[in-house]
Structures are given as structure tokens and as C-alpha cells.
């Protein structure tokens, strides 16, 4: 096959179409992959506590030494605890979550 300008143009056109088609195929599959990954994360993560949610005392670690967590004494009507790996403030009478402060790696007290 000779390298004529016409043959080179045809070859470049074929390469361009191939690249464009591959890009479209990759874009169309990306959202599905991302959606599947998000579903896997959602399935494998524990349920996060929500503000206003009533919590079970059995699942809660009540904090007795807040200074170890870098926080001061809790305000009146509140206590601190660790629930599902998160430092929370809750009402000890109603067991409702008042705020979610941050994630914690381990129980310190």
C-alpha cells in the first residue's frame, strides 16, 4: 500500500472515529461504575446517627472524661458519647442526639 495523501487521510479518519467511539463508550459506563461504587460504600458503612434520632443506650459509650476527647464539660441537659465511631452530644433523659461532633478512632475513657 502506497502512502498517498488520500490513504493517510483515510487512516487518520479511521483512527479518529475509533478514539471518539472509545471515549463515548467510556463515558457511558462511568456513571454506572460510580453508582455501583457508591452503593457498595452505602451497604458496607454502618448507619450514621442523625440529629434528633433516639438512640439505644446499649449502643452508646457514655463519655466520663471529655477532656480526653478535647472537649470541655457538657452543657446542662447534655452528655457526650461515642456512637458508631462518632462523638455525639445527646440528651440523657430522652436519649435524642443533639449534635454530631466528629468521628473518633477509638474509645479513650
N, CA, C and O atoms as a GROMACS GRO file, in nm:
protein
  436
    1UNK      N    1   0.084  -0.118   0.000
    1UNK     CA    2   0.000   0.000   0.000
    1UNK      C    3   0.088   0.124   0.000
    1UNK      O    4   0.181   0.135   0.080
    2UNK      N    5   0.058   0.216  -0.091
    2UNK     CA    6   0.136   0.339  -0.102
    2UNK      C    7   0.089   0.439   0.002
    2UNK      O    8  -0.026   0.435   0.047
    3UNK      N    9   0.178   0.527   0.039
    3UNK     CA   10   0.145   0.633   0.135
    3UNK      C   11   0.103   0.758   0.060
    3UNK      O   12   0.175   0.858   0.058
    4UNK      N   13  -0.009   0.750   0.001
    4UNK     CA   14  -0.060   0.867  -0.070
    4UNK      C   15  -0.136   0.955   0.029
    4UNK      O   16  -0.180   0.906   0.133
    5UNK      N   17  -0.152   1.082  -0.001
    5UNK     CA   18  -0.228   1.170   0.088
    5UNK      C   19  -0.368   1.118   0.114
    5UNK      O   20  -0.421   1.134   0.224
    6UNK      N   21  -0.428   1.056   0.014
    6UNK     CA   22  -0.565   1.004   0.031
    6UNK      C   23  -0.565   0.890   0.132
    6UNK      O   24  -0.652   0.885   0.219
    7UNK      N   25  -0.469   0.796   0.121
    7UNK     CA   26  -0.461   0.682   0.213
    7UNK      C   27  -0.432   0.730   0.356
    7UNK      O   28  -0.487   0.676   0.452
    8UNK      N   29  -0.346   0.830   0.369
    8UNK     CA   30  -0.315   0.884   0.501
    8UNK      C   31  -0.439   0.950   0.562
    8UNK      O   32  -0.465   0.935   0.681
    9UNK      N   33  -0.516   1.022   0.482
    9UNK     CA   34  -0.639   1.086   0.530
    9UNK      C   35  -0.739   0.982   0.576
    9UNK      O   36  -0.804   1.000   0.680
   10UNK      N   37  -0.753   0.874   0.500
   10UNK     CA   38  -0.847   0.767   0.538
   10UNK      C   39  -0.802   0.704   0.670
   10UNK      O   40  -0.884   0.679   0.758
   11UNK      N   41  -0.673   0.677   0.683
   11UNK     CA   42  -0.621   0.616   0.805
   11UNK      C   43  -0.644   0.706   0.926
   11UNK      O   44  -0.684   0.659   1.032
   12UNK      N   45  -0.620   0.835   0.909
   12UNK     CA   46  -0.644   0.930   1.018
   12UNK      C   47  -0.792   0.937   1.055
   12UNK      O   48  -0.826   0.949   1.173
   13UNK      N   49  -0.879   0.931   0.957
   13UNK     CA   50  -1.023   0.933   0.983
   13UNK      C   51  -1.064   0.810   1.062
   13UNK      O   52  -1.143   0.821   1.156
   14UNK      N   53  -1.012   0.694   1.025
   14UNK     CA   54  -1.045   0.569   1.096
   14UNK      C   55  -0.996   0.577   1.240
   14UNK      O   56  -1.067   0.537   1.332
   15UNK      N   57  -0.875   0.628   1.260
   15UNK     CA   58  -0.820   0.641   1.395
   15UNK      C   59  -0.904   0.738   1.478
   15UNK      O   60  -0.933   0.711   1.595
   16UNK      N   61  -0.944   0.850   1.420
   16UNK     CA   62  -1.026   0.948   1.491
   16UNK      C   63  -1.159   0.890   1.532
   16UNK      O   64  -1.204   0.912   1.645
   17UNK      N   65  -1.223   0.817   1.442
   17UNK     CA   66  -1.353   0.754   1.474
   17UNK      C   67  -1.336   0.652   1.585
   17UNK      O   68  -1.419   0.645   1.675
   18UNK      N   69  -1.229   0.574   1.580
   18UNK     CA   70  -1.204   0.473   1.683
   18UNK      C   71  -1.185   0.539   1.820
   18UNK      O   72  -1.241   0.493   1.920
   19UNK      N   73  -1.107   0.645   1.824
   19UNK     CA   74  -1.083   0.716   1.950
   19UNK      C   75  -1.212   0.778   2.003
   19UNK      O   76  -1.241   0.770   2.122
   20UNK      N   77  -1.289   0.840   1.915
   20UNK     CA   78  -1.415   0.903   1.956
   20UNK      C   79  -1.512   0.799   2.008
   20UNK      O   80  -1.579   0.822   2.109
   21UNK      N   81  -1.522   0.686   1.942
   21UNK     CA   82  -1.613   0.579   1.984
   21UNK      C   83  -1.570   0.525   2.120
   21UNK      O   84  -1.655   0.499   2.206
   22UNK      N   85  -1.442   0.507   2.140
   22UNK     CA   86  -1.392   0.457   2.269
   22UNK      C   87  -1.424   0.556   2.380
   22UNK      O   88  -1.459   0.516   2.491
   23UNK      N   89  -1.410   0.685   2.354
   23UNK     CA   90  -1.441   0.788   2.454
   23UNK      C   91  -1.587   0.788   2.493
   23UNK      O   92  -1.619   0.801   2.611
   24UNK      N   93  -1.676   0.773   2.395
   24UNK     CA   94  -1.820   0.768   2.423
   24UNK      C   95  -1.853   0.644   2.505
   24UNK      O   96  -1.931   0.652   2.600
   25UNK      N   97  -1.794   0.531   2.470
   25UNK     CA   98  -1.821   0.408   2.545
   25UNK      C   99  -1.772   0.421   2.688
   25UNK      O  100  -1.839   0.375   2.781
   26UNK      N  101  -1.657   0.482   2.707
   26UNK     CA  102  -1.604   0.500   2.841
   26UNK      C  103  -1.691   0.594   2.923
   26UNK      O  104  -1.716   0.568   3.041
   27UNK      N  105  -1.738   0.703   2.864
   27UNK     CA  106  -1.824   0.798   2.935
   27UNK      C  107  -1.956   0.734   2.974
   27UNK      O  108  -2.007   0.759   3.083
   28UNK      N  109  -2.012   0.653   2.888
   28UNK     CA  110  -2.142   0.594   2.919
   28UNK      C  111  -2.133   0.491   3.029
   28UNK      O  112  -2.231   0.467   3.099
   29UNK      N  113  -2.017   0.428   3.047
   29UNK     CA  114  -2.005   0.328   3.153
   29UNK      C  115  -1.960   0.390   3.284
   29UNK      O  116  -1.977   0.327   3.389
   30UNK      N  117  -1.904   0.508   3.284
   30UNK     CA  118  -1.852   0.569   3.406
   30UNK      C  119  -1.960   0.593   3.511
   30UNK      O  120  -1.939   0.558   3.627
   31UNK      N  121  -2.076   0.652   3.475
   31UNK     CA  122  -2.176   0.675   3.580
   31UNK      C  123  -2.224   0.546   3.645
   31UNK      O  124  -2.250   0.544   3.765
   32UNK      N  125  -2.235   0.439   3.568
   32UNK     CA  126  -2.278   0.312   3.624
   32UNK      C  127  -2.174   0.261   3.723
   32UNK      O  128  -2.209   0.213   3.831
   33UNK      N  129  -2.046   0.271   3.687
   33UNK     CA  130  -1.940   0.228   3.777
   33UNK      C  131  -1.941   0.311   3.905
   33UNK      O  132  -1.928   0.256   4.014
   34UNK      N  133  -1.956   0.442   3.891
   34UNK     CA  134  -1.959   0.529   4.008
   34UNK      C  135  -2.080   0.497   4.096
   34UNK      O  136  -2.070   0.496   4.218
   35UNK      N  137  -2.194   0.472   4.032
   35UNK     CA  138  -2.315   0.439   4.108
   35UNK      C  139  -2.296   0.309   4.183
   35UNK      O  140  -2.336   0.298   4.299
   36UNK      N  141  -2.237   0.209   4.120
   36UNK     CA  142  -2.213   0.081   4.185
   36UNK      C  143  -2.119   0.098   4.303
   36UNK      O  144  -2.141   0.039   4.409
   37UNK      N  145  -2.014   0.177   4.285
   37UNK     CA  146  -1.919   0.200   4.394
   37UNK      C  147  -1.988   0.269   4.511
   37UNK      O  148  -1.962   0.235   4.627
   38UNK      N  149  -2.075   0.366   4.483
   38UNK     CA  150  -2.146   0.436   4.590
   38UNK      C  151  -2.240   0.341   4.663
   38UNK      O  152  -2.255   0.351   4.785
   39UNK      N  153  -2.303   0.249   4.591
   39UNK     CA  154  -2.392   0.153   4.655
   39UNK      C  155  -2.312   0.060   4.745
   39UNK      O  156  -2.358   0.027   4.855
   40UNK      N  157  -2.192   0.017   4.700
   40UNK     CA  158  -2.109  -0.069   4.782
   40UNK      C  159  -2.070   0.001   4.912
   40UNK      O  160  -2.074  -0.060   5.018
   41UNK      N  161  -2.033   0.128   4.903
   41UNK     CA  162  -1.996   0.205   5.022
   41UNK      C  163  -2.116   0.216   5.116
   41UNK      O  164  -2.101   0.198   5.236
   42UNK      N  165  -2.232   0.245   5.061
   42UNK     CA  166  -2.352   0.260   5.144
   42UNK      C  167  -2.388   0.130   5.214
   42UNK      O  168  -2.432   0.132   5.329
   43UNK      N  169  -2.369   0.017   5.148
   43UNK     CA  170  -2.402  -0.112   5.206
   43UNK      C  171  -2.303  -0.148   5.316
   43UNK      O  172  -2.342  -0.206   5.417
   44UNK      N  173  -2.175  -0.115   5.298
   44UNK     CA  174  -2.071  -0.156   5.391
   44UNK      C  175  -2.050  -0.060   5.507
   44UNK      O  176  -1.977  -0.093   5.600
   45UNK      N  177  -2.112   0.057   5.505
   45UNK     CA  178  -2.096   0.152   5.614
   45UNK      C  179  -2.206   0.133   5.717
   45UNK      O  180  -2.321   0.106   5.683
   46UNK      N  181  -2.169   0.147   5.846
   46UNK     CA  182  -2.274   0.141   5.947
   46UNK      C  183  -2.366   0.262   5.935
   46UNK      O  184  -2.327   0.366   5.884
   47UNK      N  185  -2.486   0.245   5.984
   47UNK     CA  186  -2.585   0.355   5.982
   47UNK      C  187  -2.532   0.470   6.067
   47UNK      O  188  -2.495   0.450   6.183
   48UNK      N  189  -2.529   0.589   6.011
   48UNK     CA  190  -2.481   0.706   6.085
   48UNK      C  191  -2.593   0.761   6.172
   48UNK      O  192  -2.708   0.767   6.130
   49UNK      N  193  -2.558   0.801   6.295
   49UNK     CA  194  -2.661   0.864   6.379
   49UNK      C  195  -2.703   0.998   6.319
   49UNK      O  196  -2.622   1.067   6.257
   50UNK      N  197  -2.828   1.034   6.337
   50UNK     CA  198  -2.882   1.160   6.285
   50UNK      C  199  -2.927   1.246   6.402
   50UNK      O  200  -2.974   1.195   6.503
   51UNK      N  201  -2.912   1.377   6.387
   51UNK     CA  202  -2.959   1.470   6.490
   51UNK      C  203  -3.110   1.452   6.506
   51UNK      O  204  -3.184   1.446   6.407
   52UNK      N  205  -3.155   1.442   6.630
   52UNK     CA  206  -3.296   1.422   6.659
   52UNK      C  207  -3.334   1.276   6.676
   52UNK      O  208  -3.442   1.245   6.727
   53UNK      N  209  -3.248   1.186   6.633
   53UNK     CA  210  -3.275   1.042   6.642
   53UNK      C  211  -3.264   0.996   6.787
   53UNK      O  212  -3.175   1.039   6.860
   54UNK      N  213  -3.354   0.908   6.828
   54UNK     CA  214  -3.344   0.846   6.960
   54UNK      C  215  -3.250   0.727   6.948
   54UNK      O  216  -3.260   0.646   6.856
   55UNK      N  217  -3.157   0.718   7.042
   55UNK     CA  218  -3.055   0.614   7.036
   55UNK      C  219  -3.073   0.514   7.148
   55UNK      O  220  -3.133   0.545   7.252
   56UNK      N  221  -3.021   0.396   7.128
   56UNK     CA  222  -3.028   0.290   7.227
   56UNK      C  223  -2.908   0.300   7.321
   56UNK      O  224  -2.795   0.311   7.274
   57UNK      N  225  -2.931   0.297   7.452
   57UNK     CA  226  -2.819   0.305   7.547
   57UNK      C  227  -2.718   0.191   7.530
   57UNK      O  228  -2.600   0.207   7.563
   58UNK      N  229  -2.763   0.077   7.480
   58UNK     CA  230  -2.674  -0.038   7.462
   58UNK      C  231  -2.566  -0.011   7.356
   58UNK      O  232  -2.457  -0.067   7.364
   59UNK      N  233  -2.597   0.073   7.258
   59UNK     CA  234  -2.502   0.101   7.150
   59UNK      C  235  -2.414   0.222   7.179
   59UNK      O  236  -2.326   0.255   7.099
   60UNK      N  237  -2.435   0.288   7.290
   60UNK     CA  238  -2.368   0.413   7.322
   60UNK      C  239  -2.258   0.392   7.426
   60UNK      O  240  -2.280   0.325   7.527
   61UNK      N  241  -2.142   0.451   7.401
   61UNK     CA  242  -2.038   0.458   7.504
   61UNK      C  243  -2.048   0.598   7.565
   61UNK      O  244  -2.022   0.697   7.498
   62UNK      N  245  -2.087   0.604   7.691
   62UNK     CA  246  -2.100   0.733   7.759
   62UNK      C  247  -1.961   0.782   7.800
   62UNK      O  248  -1.884   0.708   7.860
   63UNK      N  249  -1.932   0.906   7.766
   63UNK     CA  250  -1.800   0.963   7.795
   63UNK      C  251  -1.799   1.017   7.938
   63UNK      O  252  -1.884   1.098   7.976
   64UNK      N  253  -1.701   0.970   8.016
   64UNK     CA  254  -1.687   1.016   8.154
   64UNK      C  255  -1.575   1.118   8.169
   64UNK      O  256  -1.571   1.192   8.267
   65UNK      N  257  -1.483   1.124   8.072
   65UNK     CA  258  -1.370   1.217   8.078
   65UNK      C  259  -1.360   1.292   7.945
   65UNK      O  260  -1.279   1.256   7.860
   66UNK      N  261  -1.442   1.395   7.926
   66UNK     CA  262  -1.446   1.465   7.797
   66UNK      C  263  -1.314   1.529   7.756
   66UNK      O  264  -1.289   1.545   7.637
   67UNK      N  265  -1.230   1.565   7.853
   67UNK     CA  266  -1.100   1.625   7.820
   67UNK      C  267  -1.013   1.536   7.734
   67UNK      O  268  -0.933   1.585   7.655
   68UNK      N  269  -1.028   1.404   7.748
   68UNK     CA  270  -0.951   1.311   7.665
   68UNK      C  271  -0.987   1.324   7.518
   68UNK      O  272  -0.909   1.285   7.430
   69UNK      N  273  -1.104   1.377   7.490
   69UNK     CA  274  -1.151   1.394   7.352
   69UNK      C  275  -1.135   1.539   7.304
   69UNK      O  276  -1.176   1.574   7.194
   70UNK      N  277  -1.073   1.622   7.390
   70UNK     CA  278  -1.051   1.762   7.351
   70UNK      C  279  -1.173   1.850   7.364
   70UNK      O  280  -1.184   1.953   7.299
   71UNK      N  281  -1.266   1.808   7.450
   71UNK     CA  282  -1.387   1.887   7.472
   71UNK      C  283  -1.402   1.914   7.621
   71UNK      O  284  -1.348   1.842   7.704
   72UNK      N  285  -1.477   2.020   7.654
   72UNK     CA  286  -1.498   2.055   7.795
   72UNK      C  287  -1.624   1.984   7.846
   72UNK      O  288  -1.687   1.907   7.775
   73UNK      N  289  -1.657   2.012   7.971
   73UNK     CA  290  -1.777   1.954   8.033
   73UNK      C  291  -1.899   1.987   7.946
   73UNK      O  292  -1.909   2.096   7.889
   74UNK      N  293  -1.989   1.893   7.936
   74UNK     CA  294  -2.107   1.913   7.851
   74UNK      C  295  -2.201   2.016   7.911
   74UNK      O  296  -2.206   2.032   8.034
   75UNK      N  297  -2.276   2.087   7.827
   75UNK     CA  298  -2.374   2.184   7.878
   75UNK      C  299  -2.485   2.114   7.956
   75UNK      O  300  -2.507   1.994   7.940
   76UNK      N  301  -2.554   2.189   8.041
   76UNK     CA  302  -2.666   2.132   8.116
   76UNK      C  303  -2.767   2.072   8.019
   76UNK      O  304  -2.798   2.130   7.916
   77UNK      N  305  -2.816   1.955   8.054
   77UNK     CA  306  -2.915   1.887   7.969
   77UNK      C  307  -2.852   1.805   7.858
   77UNK      O  308  -2.923   1.754   7.771
   78UNK      N  309  -2.720   1.793   7.858
   78UNK     CA  310  -2.650   1.717   7.755
   78UNK      C  311  -2.540   1.632   7.817
   78UNK      O  312  -2.486   1.664   7.922
   79UNK      N  313  -2.510   1.524   7.750
   79UNK     CA  314  -2.393   1.441   7.781
   79UNK      C  315  -2.325   1.410   7.649
   79UNK      O  316  -2.384   1.425   7.542
   80UNK      N  317  -2.198   1.367   7.659
   80UNK     CA  318  -2.125   1.326   7.539
   80UNK      C  319  -2.116   1.174   7.536
   80UNK      O  320  -2.116   1.108   7.640
   81UNK      N  321  -2.108   1.121   7.417
   81UNK     CA  322  -2.092   0.978   7.400
   81UNK      C  323  -2.032   0.947   7.264
   81UNK      O  324  -2.018   1.034   7.178
   82UNK      N  325  -1.996   0.820   7.247
   82UNK     CA  326  -1.947   0.772   7.118
   82UNK      C  327  -2.048   0.670   7.067
   82UNK      O  328  -2.081   0.574   7.136
   83UNK      N  329  -2.095   0.692   6.946
   83UNK     CA  330  -2.194   0.605   6.883
   83UNK      C  331  -2.152   0.581   6.739
   83UNK      O  332  -2.134   0.676   6.662
   84UNK      N  333  -2.136   0.455   6.702
   84UNK     CA  334  -2.099   0.419   6.564
   84UNK      C  335  -1.973   0.493   6.519
   84UNK      O  336  -1.963   0.535   6.404
   85UNK      N  337  -1.876   0.508   6.611
   85UNK     CA  338  -1.750   0.573   6.576
   85UNK      C  339  -1.756   0.724   6.566
   85UNK      O  340  -1.666   0.786   6.511
   86UNK      N  341  -1.863   0.783   6.618
   86UNK     CA  342  -1.878   0.929   6.612
   86UNK      C  343  -1.901   0.984   6.752
   86UNK      O  344  -1.975   0.928   6.833
   87UNK      N  345  -1.834   1.096   6.778
   87UNK     CA  346  -1.852   1.168   6.904
   87UNK      C  347  -1.979   1.250   6.891
   87UNK      O  348  -1.994   1.331   6.800
   88UNK      N  349  -2.072   1.227   6.984
   88UNK     CA  350  -2.201   1.296   6.976
   88UNK      C  351  -2.233   1.364   7.109
   88UNK      O  352  -2.173   1.332   7.212
   89UNK      N  353  -2.326   1.457   7.104
   89UNK     CA  354  -2.385   1.517   7.224
   89UNK      C  355  -2.531   1.474   7.223
   89UNK      O  356  -2.598   1.482   7.120
   90UNK      N  357  -2.579   1.428   7.337
   90UNK     CA  358  -2.716   1.375   7.343
   90UNK      C  359  -2.783   1.416   7.473
   90UNK      O  360  -2.717   1.454   7.570
   91UNK      N  361  -2.914   1.409   7.473
   91UNK     CA  362  -2.994   1.437   7.592
   91UNK      C  363  -3.005   1.306   7.671
   91UNK      O  364  -3.062   1.209   7.620
   92UNK      N  365  -2.951   1.300   7.794
   92UNK     CA  366  -2.952   1.174   7.868
   92UNK      C  367  -3.091   1.129   7.914
   92UNK      O  368  -3.110   1.012   7.948
   93UNK      N  369  -3.188   1.220   7.914
   93UNK     CA  370  -3.324   1.185   7.957
   93UNK      C  371  -3.405   1.127   7.841
   93UNK      O  372  -3.474   1.026   7.857
   94UNK      N  373  -3.397   1.190   7.726
   94UNK     CA  374  -3.475   1.143   7.610
   94UNK      C  375  -3.394   1.053   7.518
   94UNK      O  376  -3.450   0.986   7.431
   95UNK      N  377  -3.261   1.051   7.536
   95UNK     CA  378  -3.168   0.975   7.452
   95UNK      C  379  -3.175   1.019   7.306
   95UNK      O  380  -3.156   0.938   7.214
   96UNK      N  381  -3.201   1.147   7.284
   96UNK     CA  382  -3.202   1.203   7.149
   96UNK      C  383  -3.066   1.264   7.118
   96UNK      O  384  -3.006   1.332   7.202
   97UNK      N  385  -3.018   1.241   6.996
   97UNK     CA  386  -2.893   1.301   6.950
   97UNK      C  387  -2.916   1.451   6.932
   97UNK      O  388  -3.008   1.492   6.861
   98UNK      N  389  -2.832   1.532   6.996
   98UNK     CA  390  -2.842   1.678   6.983
   98UNK      C  391  -2.744   1.732   6.879
   98UNK      O  392  -2.775   1.828   6.809
   99UNK      N  393  -2.626   1.670   6.870
   99UNK     CA  394  -2.531   1.711   6.766
   99UNK      C  395  -2.430   1.599   6.743
   99UNK      O  396  -2.402   1.518   6.832
  100UNK      N  397  -2.378   1.596   6.623
  100UNK     CA  398  -2.271   1.504   6.587
  100UNK      C  399  -2.146   1.589   6.573
  100UNK      O  400  -2.139   1.678   6.488
  101UNK      N  401  -2.048   1.561   6.656
  101UNK     CA  402  -1.932   1.649   6.665
  101UNK      C  403  -1.824   1.610   6.564
  101UNK      O  404  -1.780   1.693   6.484
  102UNK      N  405  -1.782   1.484   6.567
  102UNK     CA  406  -1.679   1.438   6.472
  102UNK      C  407  -1.662   1.287   6.486
  102UNK      O  408  -1.717   1.224   6.576
  103UNK      N  409  -1.585   1.230   6.394
  103UNK     CA  410  -1.552   1.089   6.402
  103UNK      C  411  -1.439   1.069   6.503
  103UNK      O  412  -1.355   1.157   6.521
  104UNK      N  413  -1.439   0.954   6.569
  104UNK     CA  414  -1.330   0.918   6.660
  104UNK      C  415  -1.279   0.779   6.622
  104UNK      O  416  -1.356   0.693   6.579
  105UNK      N  417  -1.148   0.760   6.638
  105UNK     CA  418  -1.087   0.633   6.600
  105UNK      C  419  -1.098   0.528   6.709
  105UNK      O  420  -1.104   0.408   6.680
  106UNK      N  421  -1.099   0.573   6.835
  106UNK     CA  422  -1.102   0.478   6.945
  106UNK      C  423  -1.165   0.539   7.069
  106UNK      O  424  -1.177   0.661   7.082
  107UNK      N  425  -1.206   0.451   7.159
  107UNK     CA  426  -1.261   0.494   7.288
  107UNK      C  427  -1.143   0.527   7.378
  107UNK      O  428  -1.051   0.446   7.393
  108UNK      N  429  -1.144   0.644   7.439
  108UNK     CA  430  -1.030   0.690   7.519
  108UNK      C  431  -1.055   0.683   7.669
  108UNK      O  432  -0.960   0.696   7.747
  109UNK      N  433  -1.179   0.664   7.713
  109UNK     CA  434  -1.206   0.656   7.857
  109UNK      C  435  -1.289   0.534   7.891
  109UNK      O  436  -1.322   0.512   8.008
   0.00000   0.00000   0.00000
